[in-house]
């Protein structure tokens, strides 16, 4: 089993680094952003990384979100800027910087990834922009890094981590979402090639991806007949069509058809018919990432509501002076804060628990946390809409963030395992524990 990624507690912020950061809107940031709070999870490297992330997001992302949402795409140079800034490699796990042309932050761990994704969610207030920039990388590249050959890693990873290339994960099909074991896309072995045929649907970043990490059937029915292949867009027989979805507009959600695509056997990721294990190893990290995103979006909705309630007046007084509005803010705050503390605890386990243990012991609780976080986001989206009233129903103006995030809710409640599937999984996993 692998050694811990970071040192054991305590490794808290030194007094010199425990300073106020951000706008200090009540509950608008995690509490370690406030000078009077201390945390056992963060050190000086995290504080410096937080500053670096926020400056990049506020300068290179936040001013352009509306334009990218309207265009339903993010310019390629934005990926390259994020790569040059040394930010992209942090989203693929502890070995991302091994293949990047930049140095990792000092004492790099999963809390650095949490901070970057959290800050990106805060600054964009858009699931589409966040997914468009990092989601394909976050879920598509780890199978290559964890199971690919050294030649494959060196060929693919540097370009993806620099922002010069993009990658996506292609598992979901028109007839198989959470039911991964029953995918129908096939790859038939013919000499030194696989002949890949089938369809994939709702694939994030697919329309502009250079690489596809594809789940396909190389053997019999069920999970034991699945393999993972690295497919390159330049291979003949690939057709991509952008899908028009309810939300996450700039993420490039795609319908993909593979029509007898010839894929070299050397592009096999892991063992033939061992792809289900590759997929499962990736799920905890993917779902953890969804929690980071969903809870910061919920926090954005809370922050926007808090600020608006202090501006808007009805019946001769500020909204914040109405008890029912304070109740709404409190209901949002208790759920956002509780989820974030849970997230930090699980992140600490990810840093310190041996990887093989984490894959099984954190599976159920991560599934439960992911389902909880999307429910919190949905609650906050509804309550923020009620606070903003008509302004939450327009795509521009005071309530634009609320309107956009309301549409993005389903993109967190369904992908990565629907709430229903994950809630059931969490209990089934708990039943395997000894009492």
N, C-alpha and C positions, 0 to 999 in steps of 0.2 A: 504494500500500500504506500501511497505517496505521503511525504512529510507535510506538516502544516505549512500553509502559504505565508503566514505571518506569525509573529511571536505571540505568546500567551498574554492574557491580561495581567497587569494593566499596561497599556501603552497610550495613555490619554494625552490630550493636548497639554503641552507645557504652558505655564502661566503666561508667558510672553505671547503665545499664539492664541490664547483664549480671548478673542476680541469680537466686538460686534461686526457683523457682516450683513449687507443687504439693506432693504428698506424698512425692516422691523414692523411691517404690518402684522398685527396679532395673528399668529398661526400661519403666517405667509411663508415661512421657511422652517426647516427642522430646528429644534430648540438649541442645538449646538452652534447655531449661527448667532446666538445671543451671548454676550460676555458673561452674564451671571450664571450660565449653565456650563457644566463640565460633562464630558462624555468619556467612557472607557474605550470607545471604539476608534477614535480619531487621533492622529498625531500631526506634527508640523507639516509633513509631506501632504497630508490630506487637505490641510488648510491652504497651502500654496496651490495645490491642484484645483481646489474649488475656485480660487481667484482666477486662475488661468482659464478654466472652463467658462465661467460667467463672462469674462471679458470677450472671449471668442464668440459665444452665443449672442451676446448683446450687440456685437459689432457686425458679425457675418451672417447671422440667422434671423434674429427677431425683426429687423426692419423690412424683410423681404417675404415674410410668411404669406401675407395676403396675395402677393403677386404669384408665388409658387402654387398656392392653392387654386388660383384662377387658371393658371397655365397647366395645372395638374402634373407638374414635373419640377425637378430641381436641377439647375444648371450643373454640368459636370465639374466646372471649376470649384464649386462649393465642396464637393467630395475631396478634391485635391488640396484645398485649403485646410480642411479638417485633418487630412493625412499629414500635410506639412507641419501643422501645429502639434503633431504627435498625439492626437486624440483618438483617432479611429482604432488603433490597435488595442485599446483598453477594453473594447466591448466583446472580445472573443475569448476571454479567459486568461489564465496566468501565462500561457505561452505565446500570446499574440506578438509581443515585442521581439521574440526570437527571430522573426522573419520580416521585421520592419526596419526601415532605414532611419530610425530615430530611437532615442533612449527612453526606457520606461521611467516613470516617476520613482523617486526613492522609496524603497520598501513597498513596492507595488503589490496591491492585493485587490480583492473584490470590492472593497469600499471605494477605491478610486473609480471603478466602473460604475458603482452606484451613484457617485457624485456626478460623473459626466452625464449619464443618462437622465438623472434627476434634473440637472441644470438645463439640459437640452429640452426636456419636457416643459420646464418652467418658462424658458425663453420663447419657445415656439408656440406653446398652447395649441399644438396641432399634432394629432396622431399621424396624419399624413406626412408632415415634414419629418417627424422623428423616424417613422418607419422608412420613409424614402431615403433618409441619410444613413441609418445604421441597422435597420432591422434585418435586411437581407444578409448583411455581413455578420450580424450577431448570431443568426441561426444557420446560415449557409456555410460559413467557413469552418466552424469548429469540427464538423465531421472530417474535413480534410486535415486539419491540424492534429486531431486526436487519432485518426485511423488511416490517413493517406500515407503513401510511400514518401520517402524523403525527397525523391525527384519531384513528385506531385506538389509537395509543400513548397519547395523552392521555386517551382514554375508558376504556381497560382497565388500563394499567399502575399508576396511582396507587392504585387500590383493592386490587390484588393485592399491591403492595409495602407497604401499610399493614396488611395482614391482614384488611381488611374484606371482601375477595373472594378466591376461590381459583380456580386455573386448572389444567388438566391437559393432557398430551400424549396424543392418541389416534391411534396408528399401528397397533399390533398387532391382528391379527384372528385368529379361530379357525383360519384356514388360512394365515396369513402372519405370521411372527414376525421372525426375522432376514432373511427373504426379502422385504424391504420393497417391492421393485419389482413384486411380484405381488399387491398388495392388490386387493380386489374392491369395496370401498365406492365408490359412484359419486355424482357430482354433475353433473347435466345442466343446461346453461344454458338458461333460459327468460326472455328479456327481461332485466330487471334483477335476476334472482334465479337461484340455483342450487337445484335440487331434490336434496337429499342423502338417499341410502338405503344402508343397509348395517349391518354389525355390527363392534364393537370389543370386544376381550377383554383381561383383565389390565391394565386402565387404572388406574394409581395416582392416587388422590384423586378418581376419577370420580364416586363416589356423592355427594360434597358439593361438587363443583366448580360454579362459576358460569359458567365459560368452558371450552370445549374447543378445543384447537388440533388440527384434524382433517386427516389425510392421506386423500385421496380421488382417484378416477380421473375426470378430466375429458376425457381424450383416449384415444389408442390404448393397446395393451398395453405393458408394460415401464415403465422409469423415466421416459421422456419424456412419459407421459400422466398424470402425477400432479400434483395441486395441493394447496395447503394452505388451509384455510378456518378462520376464527374463528367458532365456533358458540356461541350463548348459550343457557343452560339454559331461559330463558323462551320459547324458540321451540317451538311445538307440534310433536309427533311424536317427542320424545326419551324413551326409556325406559332407566332405570338400575337395575341389580340388583347388590347387594353380593355378592361372591364369598367363599366360605369356603375360605381357603388354608392351607397348611402353616404359614406364618410371616407376618411383617410385618403383624400383625393390625390395628393401628390406622391403617394407611395407606389404607384405603378402596379396596381392589382391586375393580374394577367391570367388569361386562358391560354394554355399551351398545348399544342398537338405535336407529338413525335411520330413521324411517318417513316418507319424503317431506317432510323438513324444508325449509322455505323459508328460504334464507340469502341476504341481500343480496349482490350482486356486490361492493359496497364492503367486504365482510368477507373478500375474497380477500387472502391473505398472500403477497406477492411476485407473480410473473407466473403467469398461467394456464399450466398444464402445466410449470411450472418448480419445482414443489414438491419434487422429489427433491433439488435443490441446497440448498433450505432445510433439509431433513432432515439431509443430510450435514454441513452447516456446524455443526449443533447437536451432532453425535455426539461429536466430540472432547471438548467441554466436559462432556457427559453422562458419558462413560466416565471422564474424569479425576475427576469427582465420585464415581463409584463406587469408584475407587481410594482416595480420601481416606477414605471411609466404611469400606470393607472392611478397610483396614489398621489403622485405629483400633479397629475391632471385634476384629481379631486381637490388637492390643496390650492391649485390655481383658481378653481371655481369658488372655493371658500374665500380666498384672498380678494378676488374680484367682487364678490358679494359684500365683503366687509368694507371695502373702499366705497362701493356704490351706496351702501346703506348710510354712510357718513356724508354723502353728497345730496342724495335725493330726498326731497321733502314731500309728504302727503298729509293732508288734513292739519296743516299748520305746524308740523314738526318733522324732524329728520326720521327716516326709516328706522335708524338704529334706536330711536326712542320708543318704538312700538315693541311691546313684549313679544309678540309673535315672531318678529324679525330676529330678535335676539335669540329666541328659542331655535330658529332655523340655523343660525350661525353656530350655536352651541352643539346642535345635533351633528352638523357637518364636522366641527372641530374635534369632537370626541372620537369620531370614527377615523378621521384622517390621522390624528395623533396616535391612536391605538395601533393602526395598521403600520405606521412608520416604525414604531418601537418593535413590533413583531418582525418587520423586515430587517431591521438592524440585527436582531438576535439571530435570524436565520443566515444573514450574511456573515456574521461572525462564525457560525458553524461551518459554512462553506470554506472559510479561510483556514480553519483549524482541524476539521474532521478529515481523516484519510479519505481520498476520493472514492475508493471502492465502497466504504461504509456510507459516505454521503449519498451515493447513487440510490441506495436502498432506504436508508434511514430518513433521508430528507424528502423522499418522493411524495409520500402522503401529505406531510405537513406543507410542502411547497404547493401541491395541488390545492389544498384547502385555503392557503393564503392567496393564491391566484384567484380563486372563485370569490373569496371575500373582498379582495381589492376591486374587482369589477363591479360588485354590488355597491361598494362604497362610492365608486365613481358615478354609477348610475343615480344613486341617491343624491349626491351633491349636484349632478347636472340638473336634476328635477328641481331641487330646492333653490339653486342659483337662478334658474329660469323664473321661478315664482318671485324671487327678490327683484329681479330685473324687469319683470312684466313684459310689456311689448318690446322693449329693447333687446330682449333675448331671442326675438323671433326674426331679427334682421341680420344679414350677413356682414354688414358694416356698422361702424359706430360704436357706442358704448358697450353694447352686449355682444360684439362679434366673437370674442373668445368663448362665451357661454354657448352661443348658437353653434359654433363649430364643434366644440367638445360634446355637446348633446348628440350630434350626429355620429360622433366617433365611438360612442359607448358600446355599441354592438360589436365593434371591432376588438373590444377587450373581453366581452362576455362570451364570445364564441370561439375565435381562433386559439390555438395552443391547448385545446381541450375545452369544451363548453362547460359552463358552470355545473350543469347536472352531472356530466361525466366525472368532473373533478371532485365534486362533493362525494359522489359514490366511491371513487377511487380512494379518497382520504380515509373513509371508514373501513374499506376493505383492507387497506394497508395497516390500519390500527388493529384490526382483528388478528393480524399475523403476529402482533407483539405478545409477549408473555405477561400474564397478569400476576 
